[in-house]
Amino acid sequence: MNFDLTDDQRAIQDAVGTICADFDDDYWLRKDREGGFPEDFYGAMAKAGWLGIAMPQEYGGAGLGIFEACLMLEAVSGSGAGMSGASAIHMNVFGLHPVVVHGNDEQKRRWLPPIIQGEAKACFGVTEPNTGLNTLKLKTMAVRKGDHYVVNGQKIWTSTAQVAHKILLLVRTTPVEESKGTHGLTLFYTDLNRSRIEVREIEKMGRKAVDSNQIFIDNLEIPVEDRIGEEGKGFSYILHGLNPERCLLAAEATGLGRVALRRAARYAGERIVFDRPIGKNQGIQHPLAERWVDLEAGTLMYRRAAWLYDQGRECGAEANAAKFFCAEAGFRAAEQAILTHGGMGYAKEYHVERYFREAMLPRLAPVSTQLILSFIAEKVLGLPKSY
Ligand SMILES: Cc1cc2nc3c(=O)[nH]c(=O)nc-3n(C[C@H](O)[C@H](O)[C@H](O)COP(=O)(O)OP(=O)(O)OC[C@H]3O[C@@H](n4cnc5c(N)ncnc54)[C@H](O)[C@@H]3O)c2cc1C
């Protein structure tokens, strides 16, 4: 067993770190205050070819694994870009996974190169206001009319819909009462036609640079050639991408925890109270050391889950466990970073309050802590399904 990263993997961390160094904490603080998509950061990552890290080489990607994509996103988040930086590119890096696996050749040629090159931005419309985590009950309906579908309904929390050109959209094609098991939902990748889709931004706690929205879909026509795979099988196509997505979120949360911890340790070494650095007190040291232990454990967990996925092996329990653990570890590190800064932890100029707000996000999305624990209780511990 070898826990070392390869030279190539370390080179990914270094190269991504070099790009991120041009977008420092003050840049992200400004974005956090003013909002507005971080186009210059996105453009720099696209130009250097990082958006296609895990995409097939024949469409311009690098063809690497989820493991490498995790290293990249941990480096982005850990630079201080946090969830703002990671979420700005997350959809390009991984969102079109259902197209890679289930799209036809024509669709891949049409859709993948623009996403890999950063020319197109896409958003992901799954969550609905009235069905929440119970995705199988979602209500937005697509009705087939000859060579196209007509879609009506609502989505919520659709991130980047203010700036996206395309939408990956999961909708119902069979009424819920006639659907059996996971059948009845269909997946499309289509133009975000603003004359038929109204996008309303949600004011939220953090990650202001990457908008999240309510969207209202009114008689949107989607050509049949924008349907991914077969009608009715959309949910199973989404399921395919859930485990790698959890690994990526776990890596992003870990990066955020690490940058919070770095800042906390630096402040603890510099801040003098009672004639000595506060970091000389074990009451300051020990919680920080504990947070480091958590982040190390989380790193091992997400890397093992990503490695299993890349080997083509089952990784549901491991990916869910990693997402759960890393989200909590990242959050606790950010919280401890604020406490270490004392009053200054509450001031924006020290950045840790921004990390703290952003560290809530991996705990909530794309799946909640409770549902992960319910999954593990059922699938690993053999307890009755509770949801
Ligand atoms: C900033 C942000 C960005 C997002 N971006 C996107 C996006 O781009 N695209 C998209 O489709 N979605 C997006 N989401 C939505 C996100 O995936 C959902 O918020 C998340 O899946 C939870 O769904 P919900 O908010 O409807 O919670 P609900 O389903 O309403 O659940 C509320 C609470 O009840 C708990 N709960 C519900 N049922 C059970 C049960 N049976 N047992 C135990 N607990 C239960 C949940 O765990 C949760 O704590 C985003 C969310 C946020 C906050």
The ligand as an ORCA input file, in Angstrom:
! r2SCAN-3c Opt
* xyz 0 1
  C     -26.082     27.316     -1.766
  C     -26.824     26.144     -2.326
  C     -26.594     25.790     -3.641
  C     -27.325     24.740     -4.215
  N     -27.157     24.470     -5.551
  C     -28.007     23.592     -6.143
  C     -27.981     23.402     -7.562
  O     -27.164     24.005     -8.276
  N     -28.882     22.568     -8.131
  C     -29.806     21.885     -7.379
  O     -30.592     21.132     -7.951
  N     -29.853     22.027     -6.026
  C     -28.987     22.866     -5.400
  N     -29.033     23.034     -4.035
  C     -30.078     22.337     -3.284
  C     -29.538     21.322     -2.290
  O     -29.056     20.209     -2.961
  C     -30.712     21.044     -1.349
  O     -30.904     22.193     -0.547
  C     -30.466     19.861     -0.506
  O     -30.477     18.732     -1.327
  C     -31.527     19.728      0.585
  O     -32.833     19.811      0.049
  P     -33.887     20.800      0.685
  O     -33.234     22.110      0.886
  O     -35.121     20.804     -0.118
  O     -34.174     20.157      2.103
  P     -35.455     19.362      2.575
  O     -35.655     18.132      1.736
  O     -36.582     20.297      2.740
  O     -34.964     18.878      4.023
  C     -34.923     19.773      5.141
  C     -34.257     19.067      6.308
  O     -35.005     17.912      6.684
  C     -34.163     16.780      6.658
  N     -34.931     15.622      6.235
  C     -35.809     15.539      5.190
  N     -36.298     14.298      5.120
  C     -35.711     13.572      6.097
  C     -35.792     12.207      6.536
  N     -36.592     11.319      5.946
  N     -35.024     11.831      7.590
  C     -34.208     12.711      8.222
  N     -34.109     14.011      7.856
  C     -34.845     14.420      6.808
  C     -33.041     17.100      5.701
  O     -31.892     16.324      5.956
  C     -32.838     18.580      5.976
  O     -32.029     18.735      7.110
  C     -28.270     24.030     -3.419
  C     -28.465     24.371     -2.086
  C     -27.760     25.417     -1.539
  C     -28.017     25.793     -0.092
*
